[in-house]
Amino acid sequence: MKHANISLFVPHMGCPHQCSFCNQKTISGSVNTLTPKEVTETLEKAVCDNNDPQNTEIAFFGGSFTAIPREYMVSLLEATKPFIEKGYFSGIRISTRPDAIDSEVLEILKSFNVRSVELGAQSTDEEVLKLNRRGHTRQDIIKASQLIKEKGFSLGLQMMTGLLGDTDEKSLKTCDDIISLKPDTVRIYPTVVLEGTKLGEMYKKGEYAPQNLEDAVNLCSKLLKRFYDNNIKVIRLGLHSGGNVEEGFLSGPYHPAFGELCESRIYLECLRNLLKGFNGQTDVTVFVNPREISKMTGQKGCNKKALSDDGYRITVKGDENLNKYEIKIQ
Ligand code: SF4
């Protein structure tokens, strides 16, 4: 069964800082303050459409949930209570900042059936955190992650690539640091430059350049594979389409099927490695799991084309015995 979220956006409120890349309005497509009444209305509507309560969570996304005024935070959670008690949804997930987590707030979340806490870590490099005005340290990420796990929540960590002052090496180090914190889920977002942000201003003055799509796919495919090899589920790669991102978009590696591009790149690189040790044959039949054939082939056949440029003629076939990212050639 597929997991679903009923997303409720808590805009910018509660953020003590304005991160360099963030225009909350642009990201969430929502500027108004969410009220408990709106929570009730959204959930009432969602109940009617929801055939799978066991796999549907209420998700407070978009802001720094535990940094908003405490009374307001509790009033939003109170509004979810009747729906959780009646079993209409399986639980709640929230996203917040690493420096807005302590034992007290986690106890409150637990009492309202919050099960998953996602932290916007973005980078574990102190310089990158500072340059991008995150207002928290690497140690805050480590401390909050440990506390969330100790208290029995599912831990989600979000990281970004291509931030101001960032490099591929720093992103790979962030990936390793995140792996050592053993999160249940990860989201990876390549930085896109949005109107109304500090990075937007710097981009217009020529002081900041985002990654291009090719570089972002290259790096993010490596991150994705590293998390996969360490049994960590990446639940999102790249910003969602919709939510007005396209409207506020200035520059950067935004692509509506970014995740798929990265998965295809993993297949391309794995196959290239295999072919290095192959017998010089140029007509090659490649076997992958049948569900992965389109990723091996690549969007609009781009992997096939890249391999043809390398001098190979590829035929892709399915083999049920192979796992994800596993390739056999003959
Ligand atoms: S903490 Fe999150 S919501 Fe707040 S400004 Fe930074 S990125 Fe935006």
Residues whose N, C-alpha, C, O or C-beta is under 5 A from the ligand:
A	BS01	SF4	C15 H17 Q18 C19 C22 G62 G63 S64 R97
